[in-house]
């Protein structure tokens, strides 16, 4: 017998068979449920760390930048107000924008904040198109436009001066498809201004299509 | 900011339910996978852990794997990669100079000397041997499963067989004497 034959005979020896599990399906299912719970807990913990540490730091940095340019720079919409209605300016470009995605006050709610980092006033039209970027490839985030979402007090389109912010509200939900197999969108970027504008901060986790509201600028008293 | 409400987000994690096809797959294939894992790692307990782990990962990715029409390949790749990963973190099987005293019936597999010889191989060489002689994969397919180059597979295979061939005559003599 050659070595090959000896090896084949040895490895195919019926005595190497292990007894099958009597409860194979239940056993595997229980393991999968444990894994899913662990994964969701880890995602929640990561989100909590982001909210408690990373977001405040990012906001502080944004405030500092805006203060240097002499404009109101708070990332909270209520602080970025203007009593006048502005005429539409030239469209904003990716080179003149930075963005941040923060959790909102309600479950599944996020606030997308775009800041004019350029030197001239510009306008953000419509709703943000979102993509996720990973390992050099981009994937479109399926969105549903919700014209009324979060814009009751805002001026549309959003025309913003250097250092000012425009906002769009993002809605996610785990109520579709029984909450199974949620899609996770990390490294979200805005794709409507030519080159992608990374929206640092949160990861979107949803089973429903992501709802996006229009860009708006906060104005006093609605 | 005007608050808006999206649909209520459930706090409780929804219970995962396996697709019926996945249940059938586990039921029909787990015994063969156990055997494959046993041949691969040489330890029935570790084999159970490897198969459990691989099937759990497969269940989570089931929809994607079915779309790619490759659940079986994924499971086997996962078993092999987890085996190599585990042994990267642990010391390799410790081979004692002489086998413990035991009756012939207790030893288990036939040709125990070859089984023990296999356990002396480095894990990657053993994986190559198992994939080649148990799974009957080609060198290119083995390279795909292990995620390494064809040259690496060939050199591992060559070294493993050389080592086995060197030890084989002596072991055969011992077996004949028994």
Contacts between the chains, C-beta under 8 A, distances in Angstrom:
chain1	res1	chain2	res2	distance
A	3	B	161	6.4
A	3	B	164	6.1
A	3	B	165	5.6
A	3	B	168	6.2
A	4	B	133	6.8
A	6	B	111	7.7
A	6	B	114	6.6
A	6	B	168	7.4
A	7	B	114	7.6
A	7	B	129	6.7
A	7	B	133	4.4
A	7	B	164	7.4
A	8	B	133	5.1
A	8	B	134	7.8
A	9	B	111	7.8
A	10	B	109	7.4
A	10	B	110	7.4
A	10	B	111	5.4
A	10	B	114	4.8
A	10	B	115	6.8
A	10	B	118	7.7
A	11	B	39	5.3
A	11	B	130	6.5
A	11	B	133	5.4
A	11	B	134	4.1
A	12	B	134	6.8
A	13	B	109	5.4
A	13	B	110	5.4
A	13	B	111	7.6
A	15	B	108	6.3
A	15	B	109	5.0
A	15	B	110	6.3
A	16	B	35	6.1
A	16	B	38	5.7
A	16	B	39	5.7
A	16	B	109	5.7
A	17	B	31	7.3
A	17	B	34	7.7
A	17	B	35	4.9
A	17	B	38	7.8
A	18	B	31	7.5
A	18	B	34	4.3
A	18	B	35	6.1
A	18	B	38	5.3
A	18	B	44	5.4
A	18	B	47	6.3
A	18	B	48	7.3
A	20	B	30	6.3
A	20	B	31	3.9
A	20	B	34	7.0
A	21	B	30	6.2
A	21	B	34	7.9
A	21	B	48	7.9
A	24	B	26	5.2
A	24	B	27	6.0
A	24	B	30	4.6
A	25	B	18	7.4
A	25	B	23	4.9
A	25	B	26	5.1
A	25	B	27	5.8
A	27	B	52	6.9
A	28	B	18	7.9
A	28	B	26	5.2
A	28	B	30	7.7
A	28	B	52	6.7
A	28	B	55	4.6
A	28	B	56	6.1
A	28	B	59	6.2
A	29	B	16	7.4
A	29	B	18	5.5
A	29	B	59	7.3
A	31	B	52	5.9
A	31	B	53	7.9
A	31	B	55	7.6
A	31	B	56	4.3
A	32	B	16	5.7
A	32	B	18	7.2
A	32	B	56	5.0
A	32	B	59	4.5
A	32	B	60	6.1
A	33	B	15	7.0
A	33	B	16	5.2
A	35	B	56	5.6
A	35	B	60	6.5
A	36	B	13	6.6
A	36	B	16	5.4
A	36	B	60	7.3
A	37	B	13	5.8
A	40	B	13	5.4
A	76	B	1	7.4
A	77	B	1	4.0
A	78	B	1	6.4
A	104	B	3	7.5
A	105	B	3	5.9
A	106	B	3	6.5
A	106	B	4	7.4
A	106	B	5	6.0
A	106	B	6	6.8
A	107	B	6	7.4
A	107	B	8	7.3
A	107	B	9	3.7
A	108	B	6	4.3
A	108	B	7	7.3
A	108	B	9	4.8
A	109	B	3	7.7
A	109	B	4	6.7
A	109	B	6	6.1
A	111	B	1	7.0
A	149	B	4	5.5
A	150	B	1	6.8
A	150	B	2	5.8
A	150	B	3	7.9
A	150	B	4	5.0
A	151	B	2	7.2
A	152	B	2	3.9
A	153	B	1	7.4
A	153	B	2	5.1
A	154	B	2	7.7
A	167	B	1	7.2
A	169	B	4	5.9
A	171	B	4	6.9
A	171	B	6	4.0
A	172	B	6	6.9
A	173	B	6	5.1
A	173	B	7	4.5
A	173	B	9	6.4
A	174	B	9	5.5
A	174	B	10	6.0
A	174	B	14	7.6
A	175	B	7	4.5
A	175	B	8	7.0
A	175	B	9	7.4
A	175	B	10	7.0
A	178	B	14	5.8
A	179	B	10	6.0
A	179	B	13	7.9
A	179	B	14	3.6
A	180	B	14	6.1
A	180	B	16	7.0
A	180	B	17	7.5
A	181	B	63	6.8
A	208	B	7	7.4
A	211	B	6	6.8
A	213	B	4	7.6
A	218	B	1	7.4
